[in-house]
Amino acid sequence: MKYFTRQHNFVIFIALVFLVSCAETKTVEVTATAYNSVEAQTKKGDPVTAAWGDQLKPGMKAIAVSRDLLEEEGFEHNTKVKIEGFPGTYRVLDKMNKRWTKRIDIYMGNNVEEAKEFGKQEVAISWKVD
């Protein structure tokens, strides 16, 4: 009976791993810009607090997204996103002004020169959809 129980548990484990890995990956082309923790680019009086209350710190892999991506693509606070040409995974921690559409803003800490050098680029972003 013990053998059956172990085998049964193993089959359940494999089935769960398969189900978790079956999440669909979605990819969209967006315009990407960069932003910094400076008052001229963020909230007056509090340049480090993002839309959901997260405290942004240099070195964080964070992005702000346009509100249409929240509504149409289902982005939420902490959605994990891969950005074409950038290593690692970024998290959605901020929202952009309502005037922007199909756009992300990549957080670049306090390095204003790096953000200016990045400029505006078209990139593909991907994320897992449940």
Backbone as CSV, one residue per row, in Angstrom:
resi,resn,N_x,N_y,N_z,CA_x,CA_y,CA_z,C_x,C_y,C_z
1,MET,0.810,-1.195,0.000,0.000,0.000,0.000,0.857,1.264,0.000
2,LYS,1.990,1.262,0.723,2.863,2.421,0.756,3.364,2.768,-0.651
3,TYR,3.706,1.735,-1.444,4.195,1.967,-2.798,3.140,2.716,-3.623
4,PHE,1.902,2.284,-3.512,0.823,2.948,-4.248,0.685,4.397,-3.808
5,THR,0.782,4.663,-2.528,0.640,6.018,-2.004,1.745,6.914,-2.543
6,ARG,2.987,6.467,-2.522,4.098,7.262,-3.070,3.908,7.507,-4.562
7,GLN,3.542,6.476,-5.267,3.329,6.617,-6.702,2.175,7.579,-6.963
8,HIS,1.122,7.450,-6.206,-0.032,8.325,-6.345,0.362,9.787,-6.079
9,ASN,1.122,10.027,-5.016,1.588,11.379,-4.694,2.480,11.932,-5.805
10,PHE,3.331,11.091,-6.362,4.213,11.522,-7.437,3.401,11.954,-8.667
11,VAL,2.396,11.187,-9.021,1.544,11.519,-10.168,0.822,12.842,-9.927
12,ILE,0.314,13.050,-8.729,-0.360,14.316,-8.401,0.630,15.476,-8.508
13,PHE,1.845,15.289,-7.996,2.869,16.328,-8.061,3.181,16.688,-9.516
14,ILE,3.382,15.699,-10.357,3.680,15.943,-11.779,2.517,16.670,-12.446
15,ALA,1.296,16.286,-12.143,0.120,16.940,-12.729,0.064,18.406,-12.312
16,LEU,0.356,18.712,-11.047,0.341,20.100,-10.582,1.438,20.920,-11.251
17,VAL,2.625,20.359,-11.380,3.722,21.054,-12.067,3.323,21.350,-13.503
18,PHE,2.707,20.395,-14.161,2.267,20.588,-15.535,1.239,21.711,-15.630
19,LEU,0.264,21.718,-14.727,-0.775,22.749,-14.753,-0.193,24.139,-14.521
20,VAL,0.737,24.262,-13.586,1.349,25.560,-13.297,2.161,26.039,-14.494
21,SER,2.845,25.132,-15.169,3.684,25.527,-16.294,2.880,25.781,-17.566
22,CYS,1.594,25.504,-17.546,0.759,25.698,-18.728,0.243,27.127,-18.868
23,ALA,0.603,28.017,-17.960,0.145,29.398,-18.067,0.618,29.962,-19.402
24,GLU,-0.278,30.622,-20.076,0.013,31.191,-21.386,0.938,32.395,-21.231
25,THR,1.895,32.526,-22.145,2.748,33.706,-22.178,2.223,34.615,-23.272
26,LYS,2.003,35.860,-22.934,1.489,36.840,-23.879,2.592,37.850,-24.171
27,THR,2.666,38.318,-25.400,3.672,39.298,-25.801,2.998,40.444,-26.543
28,VAL,3.416,41.667,-26.220,2.861,42.866,-26.839,4.000,43.835,-27.133
29,GLU,3.896,44.525,-28.263,4.850,45.593,-28.592,4.368,46.884,-27.939
30,VAL,5.280,47.574,-27.256,4.941,48.834,-26.595,6.058,49.845,-26.831
31,THR,5.750,51.101,-26.561,6.770,52.139,-26.537,7.329,52.165,-25.125
32,ALA,8.661,52.148,-25.011,9.304,52.175,-23.703,10.086,53.470,-23.543
33,THR,9.917,54.080,-22.388,10.717,55.226,-21.984,11.299,54.869,-20.617
34,ALA,12.018,55.802,-20.009,12.627,55.536,-18.704,12.309,56.688,-17.763
35,TYR,12.283,56.384,-16.474,12.054,57.445,-15.496,12.908,57.253,-14.264
36,ASN,13.004,58.316,-13.476,13.857,58.334,-12.294,13.086,58.813,-11.073
37,SER,13.704,58.629,-9.906,13.127,59.111,-8.650,13.487,60.578,-8.448
38,VAL,12.966,61.403,-9.318,13.165,62.846,-9.171,11.803,63.517,-9.306
39,GLU,11.597,64.584,-8.544,10.284,65.229,-8.490,9.758,65.670,-9.846
40,ALA,10.633,66.115,-10.723,10.191,66.607,-12.028,9.543,65.495,-12.861
41,GLN,9.822,64.233,-12.527,9.299,63.112,-13.311,8.228,62.315,-12.578
42,THR,8.021,62.609,-11.308,7.105,61.794,-10.513,6.163,62.677,-9.706
43,LYS,5.702,62.127,-8.606,4.775,62.828,-7.724,5.488,63.950,-6.971
44,LYS,4.919,65.123,-6.983,5.481,66.262,-6.251,5.530,65.949,-4.755
45,GLY,6.687,66.201,-4.146,6.835,66.006,-2.718,7.174,64.589,-2.292
46,ASP,7.025,63.606,-3.193,7.299,62.211,-2.839,7.722,61.434,-4.087
47,PRO,8.941,61.650,-4.561,9.358,61.024,-5.815,9.671,59.533,-5.737
48,VAL,9.606,58.930,-4.549,9.949,57.510,-4.444,8.755,56.601,-4.192
49,THR,7.569,57.146,-3.974,6.405,56.298,-3.722,5.634,56.094,-5.019
50,ALA,5.485,54.834,-5.388,4.785,54.480,-6.624,3.272,54.406,-6.375
51,ALA,2.520,54.149,-7.422,1.054,54.197,-7.399,0.406,53.317,-6.330
52,TRP,0.961,52.140,-6.072,0.368,51.234,-5.090,1.053,51.343,-3.725
53,GLY,1.877,52.371,-3.546,2.527,52.588,-2.259,3.917,51.984,-2.121
54,ASP,4.405,51.310,-3.164,5.759,50.745,-3.118,6.791,51.868,-3.050
55,GLN,7.854,51.637,-2.296,8.946,52.595,-2.206,10.011,52.191,-3.225
56,LEU,10.197,53.015,-4.247,11.177,52.722,-5.286,12.577,53.050,-4.789
57,LYS,13.521,52.147,-5.089,14.908,52.337,-4.692,15.793,52.021,-5.892
58,PRO,16.888,52.772,-6.081,17.803,52.472,-7.187,18.187,50.992,-7.185
59,GLY,18.218,50.410,-8.373,18.550,48.999,-8.527,17.334,48.096,-8.648
60,MET,16.158,48.601,-8.281,14.939,47.798,-8.411,14.599,47.616,-9.887
61,LYS,14.084,46.450,-10.224,13.618,46.185,-11.586,12.112,46.422,-11.588
62,ALA,11.739,47.675,-11.832,10.336,48.074,-11.757,9.949,48.828,-13.021
63,ILE,8.659,48.760,-13.346,8.134,49.546,-14.460,6.813,50.182,-14.057
64,ALA,6.512,51.262,-14.755,5.178,51.862,-14.706,4.520,51.481,-16.029
65,VAL,3.224,51.249,-16.017,2.522,50.882,-17.248,1.389,51.860,-17.517
66,SER,1.096,52.032,-18.801,-0.039,52.882,-19.158,-1.322,52.187,-18.712
67,ARG,-2.324,52.983,-18.431,-3.559,52.446,-17.846,-4.334,51.546,-18.803
68,ASP,-4.147,51.708,-20.104,-4.815,50.806,-21.041,-4.278,49.379,-20.894
69,LEU,-2.996,49.235,-20.542,-2.447,47.891,-20.326,-3.053,47.257,-19.074
70,LEU,-3.367,48.076,-18.092,-4.045,47.560,-16.898,-5.436,47.058,-17.267
71,GLU,-6.154,47.836,-18.051,-7.537,47.513,-18.388,-7.651,46.430,-19.460
72,GLU,-6.894,46.570,-20.539,-7.060,45.676,-21.691,-6.228,44.403,-21.616
73,GLU,-5.047,44.478,-21.014,-4.160,43.311,-20.979,-4.163,42.618,-19.619
74,GLY,-4.812,43.223,-18.637,-4.927,42.582,-17.339,-3.724,42.735,-16.422
75,PHE,-2.850,43.675,-16.718,-1.739,43.917,-15.803,-2.291,44.320,-14.441
76,GLU,-1.596,43.891,-13.402,-1.952,44.241,-12.029,-0.687,44.629,-11.293
77,HIS,-0.864,45.139,-10.088,0.274,45.414,-9.218,1.098,44.140,-9.062
78,ASN,2.393,44.237,-9.267,3.352,43.134,-9.127,3.355,42.133,-10.279
79,THR,2.642,42.381,-11.379,2.753,41.498,-12.534,4.218,41.445,-12.947
80,LYS,4.726,40.251,-13.201,6.123,40.071,-13.619,6.199,40.141,-15.133
81,VAL,7.148,40.953,-15.633,7.254,41.239,-17.062,8.696,41.067,-17.526
82,LYS,8.875,40.439,-18.665,10.179,40.375,-19.335,10.168,41.469,-20.397
83,ILE,11.281,42.201,-20.495,11.395,43.276,-21.478,12.496,42.905,-22.462
84,GLU,12.149,42.891,-23.735,13.108,42.576,-24.787,14.353,43.467,-24.639
85,GLY,15.527,42.824,-24.626,16.777,43.566,-24.540,17.238,43.875,-23.128
86,PHE,16.448,43.514,-22.117,16.804,43.765,-20.720,16.895,42.429,-19.987
87,PRO,17.952,42.242,-19.201,18.046,40.987,-18.442,17.093,40.995,-17.250
88,GLY,16.668,39.834,-16.848,15.859,39.707,-15.649,14.385,39.978,-15.861
89,THR,13.691,40.009,-14.750,12.248,40.206,-14.731,11.936,41.498,-13.999
90,TYR,11.031,42.266,-14.565,10.595,43.532,-13.971,9.212,43.339,-13.385
91,ARG,8.879,44.141,-12.382,7.559,44.071,-11.768,6.804,45.375,-12.008
92,VAL,5.512,45.248,-12.245,4.659,46.424,-12.406,4.422,47.002,-11.012
93,LEU,5.013,48.185,-10.763,4.865,48.822,-9.456,4.263,50.220,-9.551
94,ASP,4.045,50.700,-10.773,3.574,52.074,-10.921,2.662,52.184,-12.132
95,LYS,1.863,53.245,-12.134,0.958,53.544,-13.252,1.398,54.857,-13.880
96,MET,1.216,54.940,-15.187,1.559,56.162,-15.904,0.349,57.095,-15.965
97,ASN,0.605,58.323,-16.354,-0.451,59.305,-16.543,-1.455,58.794,-17.574
98,LYS,-2.713,59.169,-17.417,-3.794,58.697,-18.294,-3.582,59.045,-19.769
99,ARG,-2.768,60.039,-20.061,-2.587,60.451,-21.461,-1.806,59.429,-22.294
100,TRP,-1.078,58.498,-21.641,-0.253,57.540,-22.378,-1.018,56.251,-22.654
101,THR,-0.740,55.653,-23.820,-1.311,54.345,-24.157,-0.217,53.465,-24.746
102,LYS,-0.386,52.149,-24.561,0.560,51.137,-25.063,1.996,51.530,-24.762
103,ARG,2.230,51.786,-23.488,3.522,52.335,-23.096,3.955,51.811,-21.726
104,ILE,5.277,51.651,-21.566,5.862,51.359,-20.265,6.943,52.388,-19.984
105,ASP,7.213,52.581,-18.710,8.266,53.465,-18.252,9.161,52.615,-17.357
106,ILE,10.409,52.454,-17.739,11.339,51.597,-17.000,12.029,52.431,-15.924
107,TYR,11.990,51.954,-14.701,12.584,52.674,-13.580,14.106,52.551,-13.629
108,MET,14.788,53.695,-13.580,16.255,53.721,-13.629,16.848,54.476,-12.438
109,GLY,16.238,54.316,-11.279,16.794,54.888,-10.048,16.981,56.390,-10.125
110,ASN,18.174,56.854,-9.773,18.482,58.286,-9.795,19.324,58.679,-10.992
111,ASN,19.628,57.724,-11.877,20.526,57.983,-12.999,19.776,58.635,-14.170
112,VAL,19.640,59.949,-14.098,18.902,60.710,-15.106,19.582,60.603,-16.468
113,GLU,20.908,60.599,-16.494,21.631,60.496,-17.777,21.335,59.168,-18.473
114,GLU,21.309,58.078,-17.717,20.996,56.766,-18.290,19.595,56.771,-18.890
115,ALA,18.651,57.378,-18.195,17.273,57.451,-18.692,17.210,58.276,-19.976
116,LYS,17.921,59.399,-20.006,17.940,60.229,-21.223,18.573,59.484,-22.382
117,GLU,19.675,58.749,-22.115,20.331,57.959,-23.162,19.396,56.901,-23.724
118,PHE,18.607,56.278,-22.853,17.668,55.255,-23.295,16.639,55.858,-24.248
119,GLY,16.185,57.050,-23.934,15.232,57.738,-24.799,13.899,57.035,-24.893
120,LYS,13.443,56.864,-26.131,12.157,56.222,-26.403,12.418,55.116,-27.420
121,GLN,11.991,53.907,-27.102,12.232,52.749,-27.965,10.990,51.877,-28.044
122,GLU,10.866,51.167,-29.137,9.809,50.161,-29.275,10.391,48.836,-28.792
123,VAL,9.707,48.173,-27.872,10.171,46.893,-27.334,8.998,45.927,-27.219
124,ALA,9.333,44.662,-27.131,8.318,43.637,-26.852,8.390,43.318,-25.365
125,ILE,7.240,43.209,-24.745,7.172,42.777,-23.353,6.364,41.485,-23.297
126,SER,6.731,40.583,-22.389,6.010,39.320,-22.240,5.712,39.069,-20.767
127,TRP,4.625,38.389,-20.545,4.208,38.032,-19.183,3.316,36.822,-19.250
128,LYS,3.195,36.154,-18.100,2.350,34.953,-18.011,0.917,35.367,-17.705
129,VAL,-0.007,34.719,-18.392,-1.431,34.962,-18.199,-2.045,33.692,-17.648
130,ASP,-2.833,33.817,-16.585,-3.476,32.641,-15.985,-4.591,32.127,-16.839
